[in-house]
Amino acid sequence: MTNMMREHAISIFNAAVNAVQPSHLMQQHVRLRDGALTVCGKKFSLPAGRPVWMFGAGKAAAAMAQALEALLSAVPVQGLVITKYEHALPLQHISIAEAGHPLPDENGVRATAQMVAQLKAVQPGDVVLFLLSGGASALLADYPGGASLMQVQQVFELLLKSGADIHEMNIVRKHLSSVKGGQLALLANTTAWCSLILSDVVGDELSIIGSGPTVGDPSTFSDACNILDKYGLTAKLPAAIHEHLQRGCAGDISETPKPGHPGLKHVNNFLVGSNAIALEAAKQKAISLGYSTAVLTSAATGQATSVAADLVAAARDWKGKRPACILMGGESTVTVTGHGLGGRNQHLALAAGMLLVAQPGITILSAGTDGTDGPTDAAGAVADGELMLSAAAQGLDAGHYLAQHDAYHFFEKAGGLIKTGPTQTNVMDIMLAIIS
């Protein structure tokens, strides 16, 4: 029974991922008919002989571009998308660059500069499609004048290990960039811009997804400085970064364009993929497998160990029909103090597994829809009491691995890692419990 429950858990997760594949989502929202392009219900005339410009950044950017190239095969298209290493796909007309994530690198800086140059070549009347998904905060890479890429990398790494959530991290990132926080969309001289957005943030706040390169930014330099203070990072900042932020707070550097900025009035930002869509598909798959099913939330946040405890408690206290599957979506955080290998989903699964030793009949899965959990080749992990007891019999001390933030090596030895490879989408994490 236990192995079947693990297999069903993975099958339910895969159904969630399949539902937010860009090939499906683009077909639902983009139409080309009689020389007019309709995007999410808004119609645009295409100037004769002019290309549709397609730009993008994120883990799903290549798949989104590939789907749109097929849909727009009757018109000329050109542009550039930036995606994570090993996420490239064959494209006919759009250039593609691979770059560093979660830390920006030189390839990202070069590709971003190329994108900026191409955006400045857009002519009035040209239609721009911008394809945004999670990962863009690192893939759209630049750095303040007087600073260096290495210094921005240091700040990103400090943030990633601090326990800051994605909203907080991206507020800081926006104020170290000249393309994030609505600034990218100011570069093209067009009145027809559509951003198609896959959300990887709780609450689907457009100004936060990918650091909102085409969305007015309500945050300020002061907000960024307050976040760095909150996590005790200000004293650890490279001097040039600290000086840049202080100049911004003093008004010596312009703030990012705010909501309602006249330069953004032509920009249409459309949310086309979200965790809620993935959860609904997971729910339907669980029902088809015979499970009584409930979705608890699509906005789970907090430390991974706390989310794990909440999920195990919900499974333990389930009063409905059995077998059952309870589902959560969202994105936990981990404050990294150990020196192991893992990601938030593996950490969550390990923390849950430790609680399941005394809770037979419950299987927990936590995995990222992008197929990459932290700096590993796993999407996440699945755990139950049987797996944990077997690991203990092998001499694996789960508590030690958890304290060292080394869940990857625990599950590598015990079994339970979920490896999908790049999924070409990204709508946060799926967490579920199966109850026999």
C-alpha positions in Angstrom: 0.0 0.0 0.0 2.8 2.4 0.9 4.5 2.2 -2.5 1.2 2.6 -4.3 0.5 5.8 -2.2 3.9 7.2 -3.1 3.3 6.4 -6.8 -0.2 8.1 -6.6 1.4 11.1 -4.9 3.9 11.5 -7.7 1.1 11.0 -10.3 -1.0 13.7 -8.7 2.0 16.1 -8.7 2.7 15.3 -12.4 -0.9 16.2 -13.3 -0.5 19.6 -11.6 2.7 20.3 -13.6 1.1 19.2 -16.9 -1.8 21.6 -16.4 0.4 24.6 -16.4 2.5 23.7 -19.5 3.0 26.8 -21.7 1.8 24.9 -24.8 -1.7 24.6 -23.2 -1.7 28.1 -21.7 -0.6 30.0 -24.8 -3.3 28.2 -26.9 -5.9 29.4 -24.5 -4.9 33.0 -24.5 -3.4 33.9 -27.9 -5.2 34.0 -31.3 -4.1 35.2 -34.8 -6.9 35.7 -37.2 -7.4 37.9 -40.3 -4.2 39.9 -39.6 -5.2 40.7 -36.1 -3.6 39.4 -32.9 -5.8 38.8 -29.9 -4.1 38.4 -26.5 -6.3 37.6 -23.5 -9.3 39.2 -25.2 -7.5 42.4 -26.3 -7.1 42.8 -30.1 -4.1 44.4 -31.8 -3.6 45.2 -35.5 -0.3 44.1 -37.0 1.5 46.6 -39.1 2.2 45.2 -42.6 5.7 44.0 -43.1 6.6 44.5 -39.4 7.5 41.7 -37.0 5.8 40.8 -33.8 8.5 41.2 -31.2 8.8 38.5 -28.6 11.0 38.8 -25.5 11.0 36.9 -22.3 12.8 35.8 -19.2 12.3 32.9 -16.8 12.4 29.1 -16.5 9.3 28.8 -18.8 10.4 31.4 -21.3 11.7 29.0 -24.0 8.5 26.8 -23.8 6.3 29.9 -24.0 8.2 31.2 -27.0 8.1 27.8 -28.7 4.3 27.7 -28.3 3.9 31.2 -29.6 6.1 30.7 -32.6 3.8 27.9 -33.6 0.7 30.0 -33.1 2.1 33.0 -35.0 3.7 31.0 -37.8 1.8 33.1 -40.4 3.6 36.4 -39.4 7.2 37.4 -39.0 8.5 37.2 -35.4 11.8 38.2 -33.8 13.3 38.8 -30.5 15.1 37.2 -27.6 14.3 35.1 -24.5 16.6 34.3 -21.6 16.1 31.0 -19.7 18.0 28.9 -17.1 20.8 26.5 -18.2 19.4 23.3 -19.6 16.0 24.9 -20.1 16.6 25.9 -23.8 14.3 24.5 -26.5 14.6 24.7 -30.3 13.2 28.0 -31.7 12.8 28.9 -35.3 13.1 32.7 -35.2 13.5 33.9 -31.7 17.0 34.0 -30.2 17.6 32.1 -27.0 20.2 32.6 -24.3 20.8 30.5 -21.2 22.1 32.1 -18.0 22.6 31.7 -14.3 19.9 31.0 -11.7 19.4 31.5 -8.8 22.6 33.7 -9.0 23.0 35.9 -12.0 26.0 35.5 -14.2 27.9 37.1 -17.1 25.7 35.3 -19.7 22.7 36.8 -18.1 24.3 40.3 -18.2 25.2 39.9 -21.9 21.8 38.6 -22.9 20.0 41.4 -20.9 22.1 44.0 -22.7 21.2 42.5 -26.0 17.5 42.5 -25.1 17.7 46.2 -24.1 19.3 47.0 -27.4 16.6 45.2 -29.4 13.8 46.8 -27.3 15.2 50.2 -28.3 14.8 49.2 -32.0 11.1 48.6 -31.6 9.1 51.0 -33.8 5.8 52.8 -32.9 2.9 50.4 -33.8 5.0 47.3 -33.4 3.4 44.7 -31.1 5.6 43.4 -28.2 4.9 40.2 -26.4 6.9 39.7 -23.2 6.9 36.2 -21.7 7.6 36.3 -18.0 8.0 33.4 -15.5 9.7 32.7 -12.3 13.5 32.9 -12.4 13.5 36.2 -14.3 14.9 38.0 -11.3 18.2 36.3 -11.8 18.1 35.8 -15.6 17.5 39.5 -16.3 20.9 40.4 -15.0 22.4 43.8 -14.5 24.1 45.8 -11.7 24.3 49.4 -10.5 26.9 51.8 -11.8 30.0 51.7 -9.7 29.2 48.1 -8.5 30.0 44.7 -10.1 28.3 41.5 -11.0 30.1 39.7 -8.2 28.8 42.2 -5.6 25.2 41.7 -6.8 25.8 37.9 -6.7 26.9 38.3 -3.0 23.6 40.2 -2.2 21.5 37.6 -4.0 23.2 34.8 -2.0 22.8 36.7 1.3 19.0 37.1 0.6 18.6 33.4 -0.5 20.0 32.2 2.8 18.4 34.8 5.1 14.9 33.4 5.3 13.5 36.4 3.4 10.4 35.6 1.3 10.2 36.2 -2.4 8.3 39.5 -2.0 11.1 40.8 0.2 13.9 39.5 -2.0 12.5 40.9 -5.2 11.9 44.4 -3.6 15.7 44.5 -3.0 16.5 43.1 -6.4 14.4 45.8 -8.1 16.4 48.5 -6.5 19.7 47.1 -7.8 18.6 47.0 -11.4 17.8 49.3 -14.3 15.4 46.8 -16.0 13.3 45.4 -13.1 10.4 47.1 -11.4 8.7 48.3 -14.5 11.8 49.8 -16.1 12.1 47.3 -19.0 8.8 48.3 -20.5 9.9 51.9 -20.7 12.6 51.1 -23.2 10.3 50.2 -26.2 8.7 53.0 -28.2 5.4 51.2 -28.8 1.8 51.6 -27.7 1.1 47.8 -28.0 2.8 45.7 -25.2 1.4 42.6 -23.7 3.1 40.6 -20.9 2.0 37.0 -20.5 2.9 36.0 -17.0 3.2 32.7 -15.1 3.1 33.3 -11.4 5.6 31.8 -9.0 4.7 34.0 -6.0 2.0 33.6 -3.3 -0.8 36.0 -4.0 0.1 36.3 -7.7 1.2 39.9 -7.2 2.3 41.1 -10.7 4.8 43.6 -9.4 6.7 40.8 -7.6 6.7 38.0 -10.2 10.2 38.0 -11.8 10.7 41.4 -10.1 8.0 42.9 -12.2 10.0 44.2 -15.2 6.9 45.5 -16.9 4.7 46.4 -13.9 4.7 49.7 -12.0 6.6 49.2 -8.7 4.9 50.4 -5.5 8.1 49.7 -3.4 10.9 52.2 -2.7 14.6 52.3 -2.0 13.6 52.8 1.7 11.6 49.5 1.6 14.7 47.7 0.2 16.9 49.1 3.0 14.4 48.2 5.7 14.3 44.6 4.4 18.1 44.3 4.5 18.0 45.7 8.1 15.3 43.3 9.1 17.5 40.3 8.2 20.7 41.7 9.6 22.3 42.0 6.1 23.1 45.7 5.9 26.5 45.4 7.5 27.3 42.5 5.1 26.6 44.5 1.9 29.5 45.3 -0.4 30.4 49.0 -0.1 29.3 49.9 -3.6 25.9 48.3 -3.2 25.4 50.0 0.2 26.3 53.4 -1.3 23.9 52.8 -4.2 21.0 52.1 -1.9 21.8 55.0 0.3 21.9 57.4 -2.7 18.5 56.0 -3.7 17.1 56.6 -0.2 18.4 60.2 -0.4 16.7 60.8 -3.7 20.0 61.1 -5.7 18.9 58.1 -7.9 15.4 58.0 -9.4 12.9 55.6 -8.0 11.4 52.8 -10.1 8.3 53.9 -12.1 5.2 53.7 -9.8 1.8 52.3 -10.6 0.0 54.8 -12.9 3.3 56.0 -14.5 2.3 57.5 -17.9 5.1 55.5 -19.6 3.4 52.3 -18.7 -0.1 53.1 -19.7 0.2 51.1 -22.9 1.5 48.0 -21.1 -1.0 45.1 -20.6 0.0 42.6 -18.0 -1.9 39.3 -18.2 -1.7 36.5 -15.6 -2.0 33.2 -17.6 -0.7 30.6 -15.3 -0.8 30.1 -11.5 -0.6 27.7 -8.7 -4.4 27.6 -8.4 -4.6 26.1 -11.9 -2.1 23.4 -11.0 -3.9 22.6 -7.7 -7.2 22.2 -9.5 -5.6 19.7 -11.9 -4.0 17.9 -9.0 -7.4 17.7 -7.3 -9.1 16.2 -10.4 -6.3 13.6 -10.7 -6.7 12.6 -7.0 -10.4 12.2 -7.5 -9.9 10.0 -10.5 -7.6 7.8 -8.4 -10.4 7.3 -5.9 -9.4 9.8 -3.2 -11.7 12.0 -1.2 -9.9 15.3 -1.9 -9.6 18.8 -0.4 -7.5 21.8 -1.3 -6.4 23.6 1.9 -4.7 26.7 0.4 -2.7 27.9 -2.6 -0.9 30.4 -0.4 1.1 28.3 2.0 4.1 30.3 3.3 6.5 30.2 6.3 9.4 28.1 7.4 9.4 24.7 5.7 9.4 22.9 9.0 6.3 24.7 10.2 4.5 24.1 6.9 5.5 20.4 7.2 4.0 20.3 10.7 0.8 21.9 9.6 0.4 19.4 6.7 1.0 16.4 8.9 -1.4 17.7 11.5 -4.1 18.2 8.8 -3.6 14.7 7.6 -3.6 13.2 11.1 -6.8 15.1 12.0 -8.6 14.4 8.7 -12.3 13.6 9.5 -13.6 13.0 6.0 -13.9 9.8 3.9 -10.8 7.7 3.3 -8.6 7.2 1.3 -8.1 10.9 1.1 -5.7 13.4 -0.5 -5.2 16.9 0.9 -3.5 19.5 -1.2 -1.6 22.7 -0.6 0.2 25.1 -2.9 2.6 28.0 -2.1 6.2 28.4 -1.3 7.9 27.8 2.0 11.2 29.3 3.1 14.3 27.9 4.8 16.9 29.9 6.8 20.0 28.0 5.9 22.6 27.5 8.6 24.0 24.1 7.7 26.4 23.1 4.9 24.5 20.4 3.2 22.6 20.1 -0.1 18.9 20.5 -0.6 16.0 22.8 -1.2 12.8 24.0 0.6 10.7 21.0 -0.7 13.2 18.3 0.3 13.7 20.0 3.7 9.9 20.1 4.1 9.5 16.4 3.2 12.3 15.4 5.6 10.7 17.4 8.4 7.4 15.8 7.6 8.9 12.4 7.4 10.3 12.7 10.9 6.8 13.3 12.2 5.4 10.4 10.2 7.4 7.7 12.0 4.6 7.7 14.6 1.8 8.3 12.0 1.4 5.2 9.8 -0.9 5.5 6.8 0.2 9.0 5.7 2.4 9.8 2.7 3.7 13.4 2.2 5.0 14.9 -1.0 6.5 18.4 -1.5 7.9 19.4 -4.9 8.5 22.4 -7.1 6.6 22.7 -10.3 9.7 23.9 -12.1 11.5 20.6 -11.5 14.3 22.2 -9.6 14.4 22.4 -5.8 17.2 24.6 -4.6 20.6 24.0 -6.2 19.8 20.3 -6.9 18.6 18.1 -9.8 15.5 17.1 -7.8 12.1 18.7 -7.8 11.4 17.6 -4.2 10.8 14.4 -2.3 8.1 12.0 -1.0 8.2 10.5 2.5 6.3 8.2 4.8 6.8 6.3 8.0 8.0 3.2 6.3 10.7 5.1 4.4 11.9 6.8 7.6 12.1 3.5 9.5 14.0 1.9 6.7 16.4 4.9 6.6 17.0 4.6 10.4 17.7 0.9 9.9 20.4 1.9 7.4 22.0 4.1 10.1 20.7 7.4 8.6 20.1 10.0 11.3 17.3 12.1 9.9 17.6 14.8 12.6 21.3 15.3 11.7 20.5 15.7 8.0 17.8 18.1 8.8 20.0 20.2 11.0 22.7 20.3 8.3 20.2 21.3 5.6 21.2 18.1 3.8 17.9 16.6 2.8 19.1 15.8 -0.7 21.8 13.4 0.6 19.3 11.8 3.1 16.7 11.1 0.4 19.4 10.0 -2.1 20.4 7.3 0.3 16.9 6.5 1.7 14.9 6.8 -1.5 12.2 9.4 -2.1 13.8 12.0 -4.4 11.5 13.2 -7.2 13.5 13.9 -10.4 11.5 15.3 -13.3 14.2 17.3 -15.1 13.3 20.8 -16.2 9.5 21.0 -16.5 9.4 24.2 -18.6 6.9 25.8 -16.2 7.0 27.4 -12.8 4.1 28.1 -10.5 5.6 27.5 -7.1 5.3 24.3 -5.1 2.7 21.5 -4.6 2.5 19.9 -1.2 0.1 17.0 -0.5 -0.7 14.3 1.9 -2.3 10.9 1.1 -4.2 9.3 3.9 -5.0 5.6 3.7 
